[in-house]
Amino acid sequence: MSFYGIKIPANLDINSHLTKNPPSDKRIKADKLAYICSTVLDLQSENKSSDGYVPVYSLILHKAVYCYRQCLDYLIQTGILMSKNQYAEDRSKEYRFAVEYTGTGSKFYSLQNITFKRHVRSLNEKRREKSKKQFKLLSHLTAFFDDNKLDIDMDGALQWLEQERQLELSKLKPGNDLNFETKAINHKYQGLHRTVEKFKNRQYGCLIDEKGQRFHSAFTQIKKGLRKFITYDSDPLVQLDIRNCQPFLLLQLFKWSFYQKVRGAHKMALNSLFPELYNSLREAGRLKELKRICSSVSDIEECPLDFINYRQSVLNATFYKDLQEIFHQYEQHKNMSDRTVKKTVLMIFFDRYDEEINPYREHLIRIFREHYPTIYGLIALLKVKEKHQYFAWLMQRIESTTILHHITKKFAFQYPDAPVFTIHDCVATTSLFTKALENILKAKFKELTGFIPKLKFE
């Protein structure tokens, strides 16, 4: 997003729209609506969503547009945006553009209000300065974005995208809203096209998010199938992907040492990774029960059978497959796909347990709870009421701390000339250094968690 201007759908005339649909709330202005539309457009170009819906984080919007809720309601009520009545991992609502404004391309919108323009510029400058400070700790990663050796085969990437687009279009079924679905697919691929252009133009968009403390870059934004067209100094990259990553990292939370206070940053302890959650658990009186669970699973003779099964399944990297077989035992879930199983696990891990949900999802949760009561019990304890999203951020922080501040840092120290890139729970380098990276990754995970994950090479 530019300091002075932003992008909105090509056929959207916000000033004309406001004239035709005058808002009752005088705080709703063209610049604020354009900023929100631009945010959705940016998120769609980075998000892998198949239906166009993207989570819009209220905390980020509120910093720029204090009346963002009223603006979002206006955009929905007047037919510019649509809202999905569900939430992402950290409970942000999802939005997409209405049919009329989907798949139309984008245009530049110049901010009109001087005060708002300065405010946006100030926010961007603050984010950039904060990123600079954070990047000092990740110089072993950012250096390889700055040496002009990263490249992408743009012709090959765009040809692959077009083949994928045509494939999706060919799968559309008669009877559905073909006009909207066709525009939605075209809109998605226009966004993917922009990510390729950004990569080719070395617009890597590196940043560290405040919640999960993950490192985002062009690698995390670009579609997985496009990474095969990326090279470093003309050498293709090899990706080491941690299998069953979230279920694997959950094992760390069954060690009582994780909940004991330590000093220093980037330690594998709750108070170091997430002091706010540590304090919330302590104030809620939940540490005692967490200690009981941790003690039970560490007792060789008394360890709960469901935990033994879970741990074995995760360490064998068969957890999703094993859980799928469990779901298939029930008539209404007998055709559950691999992808749906993974989505279900994320829902069970990160959704609230104290709110009313639909019967289908409730049944999935009940099945999981019956087969893995110990796992479910610990997750429920870590979801403090009104701060349930902390658990999702904690899992991301365990992942990011392990990958960014331990594994890649040690690799960079031992092999300073070897390129290394991260895609959250995936690490990439050139084939020459793949074995070295694999050895360090396994050794560090063993040191930090006590377990070695299964890896997938791509």
C-alpha positions as CSV (number, residue, x, y, z in Angstrom):
1,M,0.0,0.0,0.0
2,S,1.5,3.4,-1.0
3,F,2.0,6.2,1.4
4,Y,-0.3,8.6,-0.6
5,G,-2.4,6.3,-2.7
6,I,-4.0,2.9,-2.7
7,K,-5.6,0.4,-5.1
8,I,-9.3,-0.3,-5.3
9,P,-11.5,-2.4,-7.8
10,A,-11.2,-0.8,-11.3
11,N,-15.0,-0.3,-11.7
12,L,-15.6,1.2,-8.2
13,D,-16.3,4.9,-8.0
14,I,-16.4,5.6,-4.3
15,N,-17.4,9.2,-4.5
16,S,-20.2,8.5,-6.8
17,H,-21.3,5.5,-4.6
18,L,-21.4,7.8,-1.6
19,T,-23.5,10.3,-3.5
20,K,-26.0,7.6,-4.5
21,N,-25.9,6.0,-1.0
22,P,-25.4,8.7,1.5
23,P,-24.3,7.2,4.9
24,S,-26.2,8.2,8.1
25,D,-22.9,8.2,10.0
26,K,-21.0,11.3,9.0
27,R,-17.7,9.7,10.0
28,I,-17.9,7.5,6.9
29,K,-15.7,9.1,4.2
30,A,-14.4,8.1,0.8
31,D,-10.8,7.8,1.9
32,K,-11.7,5.4,4.8
33,L,-13.8,3.2,2.5
34,A,-11.0,3.2,-0.1
35,Y,-8.5,2.2,2.5
36,I,-10.6,-0.8,3.7
37,C,-11.3,-1.8,0.1
38,S,-7.5,-1.6,-0.6
39,T,-6.8,-3.8,2.4
40,V,-9.2,-6.5,1.2
41,L,-7.7,-6.3,-2.3
42,D,-4.2,-6.7,-0.9
43,L,-5.2,-9.6,1.4
44,Q,-6.8,-11.3,-1.6
45,S,-3.6,-11.1,-3.6
46,E,-1.7,-12.8,-0.7
47,N,-4.4,-15.3,0.5
48,K,-4.8,-18.8,-0.9
49,S,-8.6,-18.8,-0.4
50,S,-10.6,-20.5,-3.1
51,D,-13.8,-18.5,-2.5
52,G,-12.3,-15.0,-2.3
53,Y,-13.0,-14.5,1.4
54,V,-10.1,-13.2,3.4
55,P,-9.8,-12.5,7.2
56,V,-9.5,-8.8,7.9
57,Y,-7.9,-8.1,11.2
58,S,-9.7,-5.5,13.2
59,L,-6.7,-4.4,15.2
60,I,-4.9,-3.4,12.1
61,L,-7.9,-1.6,10.5
62,H,-8.6,0.2,13.8
63,K,-5.2,1.9,13.7
64,A,-6.0,3.5,10.4
65,V,-9.8,3.8,10.5
66,Y,-11.2,4.2,14.0
67,C,-14.8,3.8,12.7
68,Y,-13.9,0.7,10.7
69,R,-16.9,-1.3,11.9
70,Q,-19.3,1.4,10.6
71,C,-17.4,1.6,7.4
72,L,-17.5,-2.2,6.9
73,D,-21.2,-2.3,7.7
74,Y,-21.8,0.4,5.1
75,L,-19.7,-1.4,2.4
76,I,-21.8,-4.5,3.0
77,Q,-25.2,-2.8,3.2
78,T,-24.5,-0.9,0.0
79,G,-23.3,-3.9,-2.0
80,I,-19.6,-3.5,-2.3
81,L,-18.4,-6.1,0.2
82,M,-19.8,-9.5,1.3
83,S,-19.2,-11.0,4.8
84,K,-18.8,-14.6,5.6
85,N,-20.5,-15.6,8.9
86,Q,-17.5,-17.4,10.3
87,Y,-14.0,-16.7,11.7
88,A,-10.4,-17.4,10.9
89,E,-8.0,-18.9,13.4
90,D,-7.8,-15.8,15.5
91,R,-11.4,-15.0,15.1
92,S,-11.3,-12.2,12.5
93,K,-14.3,-12.0,10.2
94,E,-13.9,-12.8,6.5
95,Y,-14.8,-10.5,3.6
96,R,-14.8,-10.5,-0.2
97,F,-16.0,-8.1,-2.9
98,A,-19.6,-8.5,-4.3
99,V,-20.0,-9.9,-7.8
100,E,-20.0,-6.5,-9.5
101,Y,-16.6,-5.7,-8.1
102,T,-15.0,-9.2,-8.4
103,G,-12.5,-9.9,-11.2
104,T,-12.5,-6.4,-12.6
105,G,-8.8,-5.6,-12.0
106,S,-7.7,-2.6,-9.9
107,K,-7.0,1.0,-10.2
108,F,-5.1,3.6,-8.3
109,Y,-7.0,5.8,-5.8
110,S,-5.4,9.0,-4.6
111,L,-6.2,9.8,-1.0
112,Q,-8.0,13.1,-0.8
113,N,-8.0,14.2,2.8
114,I,-4.7,15.7,3.9
115,T,-5.1,14.6,7.5
116,F,-6.0,11.0,6.7
117,K,-3.2,10.9,4.1
118,R,-0.6,12.0,6.8
119,H,-2.1,9.5,9.2
120,V,-1.6,6.6,6.7
121,R,1.9,7.8,5.9
122,S,2.7,7.9,9.6
123,L,1.4,4.4,10.2
124,N,3.4,3.0,7.3
125,E,6.6,4.8,8.5
126,K,6.1,3.4,12.0
127,R,5.6,-0.1,10.7
128,R,8.7,0.2,8.5
129,E,10.8,1.5,11.5
130,K,9.5,-1.3,13.7
131,S,10.3,-3.9,11.0
132,K,13.8,-2.5,10.7
133,K,14.4,-3.1,14.4
134,Q,12.9,-6.6,14.2
135,F,14.9,-7.4,11.0
136,K,18.1,-6.8,12.9
137,L,17.5,-10.1,14.7
138,L,16.8,-11.8,11.4
139,S,19.6,-10.4,9.3
140,H,20.6,-14.0,8.5
141,L,17.4,-14.3,6.6
142,T,16.8,-10.8,5.1
143,A,20.3,-10.6,3.6
144,F,19.4,-13.1,0.9
145,F,16.5,-10.9,-0.3
146,D,18.9,-8.0,-0.8
147,D,21.7,-9.5,-2.9
148,N,19.7,-9.6,-6.2
149,K,20.2,-13.3,-6.7
150,L,16.6,-14.3,-6.2
151,D,14.7,-14.7,-9.4
152,I,11.5,-16.3,-10.8
153,D,10.8,-17.7,-14.2
154,M,8.0,-15.4,-14.9
155,D,7.0,-16.9,-18.2
156,G,6.8,-20.4,-16.7
157,A,5.0,-19.2,-13.6
158,L,2.3,-17.3,-15.6
159,Q,1.9,-20.2,-18.0
160,W,1.3,-22.5,-15.0
161,L,-1.2,-20.1,-13.5
162,E,-3.1,-20.0,-16.7
163,Q,-3.3,-23.8,-16.8
164,E,-4.5,-23.8,-13.2
165,R,-7.1,-21.1,-14.0
166,Q,-8.4,-23.1,-17.0
167,L,-8.6,-26.2,-14.9
168,E,-10.7,-24.6,-12.2
169,L,-13.0,-23.1,-14.8
170,S,-13.5,-26.5,-16.4
171,K,-14.7,-27.9,-13.0
172,L,-17.5,-25.4,-12.7
173,K,-20.9,-27.2,-12.6
174,P,-24.0,-26.0,-14.4
175,G,-26.7,-24.8,-12.1
176,N,-24.5,-22.8,-9.9
177,D,-24.0,-19.1,-10.2
178,L,-21.5,-19.5,-13.1
179,N,-21.1,-15.8,-13.6
180,F,-20.0,-15.1,-10.1
181,E,-17.9,-18.2,-9.8
182,T,-16.1,-17.4,-13.1
183,K,-15.5,-13.9,-11.9
184,A,-14.3,-15.1,-8.5
185,I,-11.8,-17.5,-10.2
186,N,-10.5,-14.8,-12.5
187,H,-10.2,-12.4,-9.6
188,K,-8.2,-14.9,-7.6
189,Y,-5.8,-15.5,-10.5
190,Q,-5.4,-11.8,-11.1
191,G,-4.2,-11.6,-7.5
192,L,-1.8,-14.5,-8.0
193,H,-0.5,-12.8,-11.1
194,R,0.3,-9.8,-9.0
195,T,2.3,-11.9,-6.5
196,V,4.5,-13.2,-9.4
197,E,5.0,-9.6,-10.7
198,K,6.0,-8.4,-7.2
199,F,8.5,-11.2,-6.9
200,K,10.0,-10.5,-10.3
201,N,10.2,-6.8,-9.4
202,R,11.9,-7.7,-6.1
203,Q,9.0,-6.3,-4.0
204,Y,9.4,-9.0,-1.3
205,G,7.1,-7.4,1.3
206,C,9.1,-8.7,4.3
207,L,7.5,-8.1,7.7
208,I,7.0,-9.7,11.0
209,D,3.5,-9.9,12.4
210,E,2.9,-8.9,16.0
211,K,0.6,-11.8,16.9
212,G,2.3,-15.0,15.9
213,Q,5.7,-13.2,15.3
214,R,5.9,-15.0,12.0
215,F,8.2,-13.7,9.2
216,H,6.2,-12.9,6.1
217,S,7.7,-12.4,2.7
218,A,7.1,-13.0,-1.0
219,F,7.7,-16.7,-0.3
220,T,4.7,-16.9,2.2
221,Q,2.5,-14.9,-0.2
222,I,3.1,-16.8,-3.4
223,K,1.1,-19.9,-4.2
224,K,2.9,-23.1,-3.3
225,G,2.9,-24.5,-6.9
226,L,4.8,-21.4,-8.1
227,R,7.8,-21.9,-5.8
228,K,9.3,-24.4,-8.3
229,F,9.9,-21.5,-10.6
230,I,12.0,-19.6,-8.1
231,T,15.8,-19.8,-8.1
232,Y,18.7,-18.4,-6.1
233,D,21.8,-17.6,-8.2
234,S,20.2,-19.7,-10.9
235,D,20.0,-22.8,-8.6
236,P,16.5,-24.2,-7.8
237,L,15.4,-24.3,-4.1
238,V,14.7,-27.4,-2.1
239,Q,12.0,-27.1,0.6
240,L,12.1,-29.0,3.9
241,D,8.5,-29.1,5.1
242,I,7.7,-30.3,8.7
243,R,4.9,-32.8,8.4
244,N,1.9,-32.6,10.8
245,C,3.5,-29.4,12.1
246,Q,0.8,-28.0,14.4
247,P,0.0,-31.4,16.0
248,F,3.8,-32.0,16.4
249,L,4.4,-28.7,18.1
250,L,1.5,-29.3,20.5
251,L,3.6,-32.1,22.1
252,Q,5.8,-29.3,23.6
253,L,2.9,-28.1,25.7
254,F,2.7,-31.4,27.6
255,K,6.0,-30.7,29.3
256,W,5.8,-28.9,32.7
257,S,9.2,-27.3,32.0
258,F,7.4,-25.2,29.3
259,Y,5.3,-23.5,32.0
260,Q,8.1,-22.7,34.4
261,K,9.5,-19.2,34.3
262,V,12.8,-18.5,32.6
263,R,14.8,-15.4,31.7
264,G,15.7,-14.2,28.3
265,A,14.0,-13.9,24.9
266,H,13.3,-16.7,22.4
267,K,13.4,-19.4,25.1
268,M,11.1,-22.4,24.7
269,A,9.0,-21.4,27.7
270,L,5.6,-19.8,27.9
271,N,6.6,-16.7,29.9
272,S,9.3,-16.0,27.3
273,L,7.2,-16.7,24.2
274,F,3.9,-15.2,25.4
275,P,4.0,-13.5,28.8
276,E,0.4,-12.2,28.4
277,L,-0.9,-15.8,28.1
278,Y,1.3,-16.9,31.0
279,N,-0.2,-14.2,33.3
280,S,-3.7,-15.0,32.1
281,L,-3.3,-18.7,32.9
282,R,-1.9,-17.9,36.3
283,E,-4.6,-15.4,37.2
284,A,-7.3,-17.9,36.0
285,G,-5.7,-20.6,38.3
286,R,-5.0,-23.0,35.5
287,L,-1.3,-23.7,36.0
288,K,-2.1,-26.3,38.7
289,E,-4.3,-28.3,36.3
290,L,-1.7,-28.0,33.5
291,K,0.9,-29.4,35.9
292,R,-1.4,-32.3,36.6
293,I,-1.8,-33.1,32.9
294,C,1.9,-32.8,32.3
295,S,2.7,-35.1,35.2
296,S,0.2,-37.7,34.0
297,V,1.7,-38.0,30.5
298,S,5.3,-38.1,31.9
299,D,4.5,-41.1,34.0
300,I,5.5,-44.2,32.0
301,E,3.0,-46.5,33.9
302,E,0.1,-44.1,34.2
303,C,0.4,-42.2,30.8
304,P,-3.1,-41.9,29.3
305,L,-3.6,-44.2,26.3
306,D,-5.0,-41.5,24.1
307,F,-1.9,-39.4,24.6
308,I,0.3,-42.4,23.7
309,N,-1.7,-42.9,20.5
310,Y,-1.6,-39.2,19.7
311,R,2.1,-38.9,20.2
312,Q,2.9,-42.1,18.1
313,S,0.6,-40.9,15.3
314,V,2.2,-37.5,15.2
315,L,5.8,-38.7,15.3
316,N,5.0,-41.2,12.5
317,A,3.5,-38.3,10.6
318,T,0.2,-40.2,10.2
319,F,-1.9,-38.1,12.5
320,Y,-4.2,-36.7,9.8
321,K,-4.6,-40.0,8.1
322,D,-5.3,-41.8,11.4
323,L,-7.9,-39.1,12.4
324,Q,-9.5,-39.4,9.0
325,E,-10.0,-43.1,9.6
326,I,-11.7,-42.3,12.9
327,F,-14.1,-39.8,11.2
328,H,-14.8,-42.3,8.4
329,Q,-16.3,-44.7,11.0
330,Y,-19.3,-42.3,11.3
331,E,-21.9,-42.3,8.5
332,Q,-22.1,-38.5,8.1
333,H,-18.3,-38.2,7.8
334,K,-17.4,-41.3,5.8
335,N,-16.5,-39.2,2.7
336,M,-14.4,-36.6,4.6
337,S,-11.4,-35.6,2.4
338,D,-7.8,-35.1,3.5
339,R,-8.2,-31.3,3.2
340,T,-11.3,-31.3,5.3
341,V,-9.6,-33.3,8.0
342,K,-6.8,-30.7,8.2
343,K,-9.4,-27.9,8.4
344,T,-11.2,-29.8,11.1
345,V,-8.1,-30.1,13.2
346,L,-7.4,-26.3,12.9
347,M,-11.0,-25.7,13.9
348,I,-10.7,-28.0,16.9
349,F,-7.4,-26.5,17.9
350,F,-8.3,-22.8,17.4
351,D,-12.0,-22.2,17.6
352,R,-13.7,-21.2,20.8
353,Y,-15.2,-24.0,22.9
354,D,-17.7,-21.8,24.9
355,E,-19.9,-20.6,22.0
356,E,-22.8,-22.1,20.2
357,I,-21.8,-23.9,17.0
358,N,-23.6,-25.8,14.3
359,P,-24.4,-29.5,15.0
360,Y,-22.0,-30.8,12.3
361,R,-19.0,-29.0,13.8
362,E,-20.1,-29.9,17.3
363,H,-20.2,-33.6,16.3
364,L,-16.7,-33.4,15.0
365,I,-15.4,-31.9,18.2
366,R,-17.2,-34.5,20.2
367,I,-15.6,-37.3,18.2
368,F,-12.1,-35.8,18.7
369,R,-12.8,-35.3,22.4
370,E,-13.9,-38.9,22.8
371,H,-10.8,-40.3,21.1
372,Y,-8.3,-37.7,22.5
373,P,-9.6,-36.5,25.8
374,T,-6.2,-35.6,27.2
375,I,-5.3,-33.5,24.1
376,Y,-8.7,-31.8,24.1
377,G,-8.4,-31.1,27.8
378,L,-5.1,-29.3,27.6
379,I,-6.2,-27.2,24.6
380,A,-9.3,-26.2,26.4
381,L,-7.3,-25.1,29.5
382,L,-5.0,-22.9,27.3
383,K,-8.0,-21.1,25.9
384,V,-8.7,-18.5,28.5
385,K,-12.1,-16.9,28.1
386,E,-12.1,-13.7,26.0
387,K,-8.5,-14.4,25.1
388,H,-9.0,-17.7,23.3
389,Q,-7.1,-16.4,20.2
390,Y,-3.9,-16.4,22.4
391,F,-3.6,-20.1,21.8
392,A,-3.4,-19.8,18.1
393,W,-0.7,-17.1,18.5
394,L,1.2,-19.2,21.0
395,M,1.4,-22.1,18.5
396,Q,2.6,-19.7,15.8
397,R,5.2,-18.3,18.2
398,I,6.6,-21.7,19.1
399,E,6.9,-22.4,15.4
400,S,8.5,-19.0,14.5
401,T,10.9,-19.0,17.5
402,T,12.1,-22.5,16.6
403,I,12.5,-21.8,12.9
404,L,13.6,-18.2,12.9
405,H,15.7,-17.8,16.0
406,H,17.2,-21.3,16.4
407,I,17.3,-23.5,13.3
408,T,18.0,-20.9,10.6
409,K,20.3,-18.9,12.9
410,K,22.5,-21.9,13.6
411,F,22.5,-22.9,9.9
412,A,23.5,-19.4,8.9
413,F,26.3,-19.4,11.5
414,Q,27.7,-22.7,10.3
415,Y,27.1,-22.0,6.6
416,P,27.2,-18.1,6.1
417,D,27.2,-18.3,2.3
418,A,24.3,-20.7,2.1
419,P,20.9,-19.1,1.2
420,V,18.1,-19.9,3.5
421,F,14.4,-18.9,3.3
422,T,11.4,-19.7,5.4
423,I,7.7,-20.3,4.6
424,H,6.5,-20.5,8.2
425,D,6.9,-24.2,9.1
426,C,9.0,-24.8,5.9
427,V,12.7,-24.0,5.3
428,A,14.3,-23.8,1.9
429,T,17.9,-23.7,0.6
430,T,19.7,-24.9,-2.5
431,S,20.4,-28.6,-3.1
432,L,24.1,-28.2,-2.1
433,F,23.1,-27.4,1.5
434,T,20.0,-29.5,1.8
435,K,21.6,-32.3,3.9
436,A,23.3,-29.8,6.2
437,L,20.0,-27.9,6.8
438,E,18.2,-31.2,7.4
439,N,20.7,-32.3,10.1
440,I,20.6,-29.0,11.9
441,L,16.8,-28.9,11.8
442,K,16.4,-32.3,13.3
443,A,19.1,-31.7,15.9
444,K,17.6,-28.4,17.0
445,F,14.1,-29.8,17.2
446,K,15.4,-32.7,19.3
447,E,17.2,-30.2,21.6
448,L,14.3,-27.8,22.0
449,T,11.3,-30.2,22.1
450,G,12.7,-33.7,22.7
451,F,11.3,-35.0,19.5
452,I,12.4,-35.2,15.8
453,P,9.7,-34.4,13.2
454,K,9.2,-36.2,9.9
455,L,10.2,-34.0,6.9
456,K,8.8,-33.7,3.4
457,F,11.2,-32.6,0.7
458,E,9.9,-30.6,-2.2
